[in-house]
Amino acid sequence: MSSRASYFQTLKLLEDHHKWFRESIPLIASENVSSPAVREALASDFGHRYAEGWPGERVYAGCTYIDQVELLCMDLMKRLFSAEFVDVRPISGVVANLALYTAFTEPGDVMMALSIPCGGHITTGKKHLGGTAGAVKGLDVRYLALDYKELNIDVDKTRERVRKLIQKGDPPKLVMFGASVFPFPHPIKELADIFHDVGATIGYDAAHVAGLIAGGIFQDPLREGADVVSLSTHKTLFGPQHGGIVSWDKHSEAIKKATFPGMVSNHHLHALAGVTVACAEMMEFGRDYTRQVVKNAQALAKALHDRGFNVLAEHKNFTESQVILIDITKQGDGGTIEEILEKANVIINRNLLPWDIKEGRHFMHPGGIRLGTSEVTRLGMKEPEMAEVADFIKRVIIKKEDVRRVKEEVAEFRKRYQKVHYCFENATDAYEYVRIR
Ligand SMILES: *Cc1c(COP(=O)(O)O)cnc(C)c1O
């Protein structure tokens, strides 16, 4: 392809993507859609600049306005998380976790976290799996125990594992609570003493639930015993893709140094401005938005359950966050189901179930699918719409209707939800493609 053709092809693909999302039901639990104001920030000149260092102590000129935005961001984030100290410079959740590891551990230290099939994230993965903690940071990762039925950390079994590690002379230096399948608040309070007694740092990976915590509907990790919390700003928190760390004043120097010069040179200042806008939106609308996210997740779970799907944790009303996990083995495998639904413009993702590896299933064709309600909530959908969404999924997966017909009806349904809600201004539609060239 000629350079000119590649240029136009790239821009056309962007427009095609926008059109597709205008007509789809986005149910990826780690995604969301940001407001027009956030998109404006992303397109600003901040994205061309450097601001190494801390506001007021930069090692670059030209930061007059950048400093003011970063200070606003820090102030808003401190209030949203009731935190003494925040570092808003990590450019993603992965980078925030790396900074956290750097501040609180040395290579070779023992760290505990959930395994990937149990909902853990690649950043807390073991070395032989290529996980960040093991492969990049050289941490010796051991697993927290998961109660399969409760879909939560098993307190007694975890205590037992920690005791064994202590007996062997390998006490954990760090524990990471938090997960990528995170339907119920983790038992930090119940486990804080055993970790703090051996001098371990209690970390909490809030990538998925940062918005829910900020909205005051999930747990409050810093009050429950966490020393440090890492964030992604674009999952339930509806900002652009970025990261952050919130903690206590006594850890400020260690974290600041780990972030810069440790982990970032430029810190994506356009995204940082977008995070600032999103935090202001969360302050104003976060309460209503997060309550609706959880109500929608429970409504979608129930609607799917009523239509014959094996949604996990029914005895606990399925979820207390944005995410629901479905055992799809009666209908197929997660990979195939994901593909079929995508053809009908319903965007979900395959997911390992906690017992999948033991039963010989693989992450390409796992036994589960994961759905989240953050983005459809941001688009203004409520409980009645969750029943309509469940109907589309049933028609494709159980009734095996023609995906082309369902896809047309999905597009028709989506026409009613084109604006971003829970924000100050929404003149531009959620997926409108904005040309400035
Ligand atoms: C998504 C996720 C991350 C990584 O976040 P990015 O912002 O994509 O780098 C880290 N931890 C958990 C538990 C996650 O789910």
The ligand as an SDF file (V2000), in Angstrom:
LIG
                    3D

 15 15  0  0  0  0  0  0  0  0999 V2000
   -6.7240   -4.1060   33.8600 C   0  0  0  0  0  0  0  0  0  0  0  0
   -5.9300   -4.4980   35.0230 C   0  0  0  0  0  0  0  0  0  0  0  0
   -4.6360   -3.9920   35.2130 C   0  0  0  0  0  0  0  0  0  0  0  0
   -3.8900   -3.2590   34.1430 C   0  0  0  0  0  0  0  0  0  0  0  0
   -4.3610   -2.0740   33.8100 O   0  0  0  0  0  0  0  0  0  0  0  0
   -3.8750   -1.2420   32.5450 P   0  0  0  0  0  0  0  0  0  0  0  0
   -4.3550    0.1090   32.9300 O   0  0  0  0  0  0  0  0  0  0  0  0
   -4.5280   -1.8230   31.3730 O   0  0  0  0  0  0  0  0  0  0  0  0
   -2.3920   -1.3090   32.4570 O   0  0  0  0  0  0  0  0  0  0  0  0
   -3.9880   -4.2750   36.3940 C   0  0  0  0  0  0  0  0  0  0  0  0
   -4.5600   -5.0450   37.3180 N   0  0  0  0  0  0  0  0  0  0  0  0
   -5.7800   -5.5690   37.1720 C   0  0  0  0  0  0  0  0  0  0  0  0
   -6.3600   -6.4070   38.2640 C   0  0  0  0  0  0  0  0  0  0  0  0
   -6.5030   -5.3310   36.0040 C   0  0  0  0  0  0  0  0  0  0  0  0
   -7.6900   -5.8900   35.8280 O   0  0  0  0  0  0  0  0  0  0  0  0
  1  2  1  0
  2  3  1  0
  2 14  2  0
  3  4  1  0
  3 10  2  0
  4  5  1  0
  5  6  1  0
  6  7  2  0
  6  8  1  0
  6  9  1  0
 10 11  1  0
 11 12  2  0
 12 13  1  0
 12 14  1  0
 14 15  1  0
M  END
$$$$
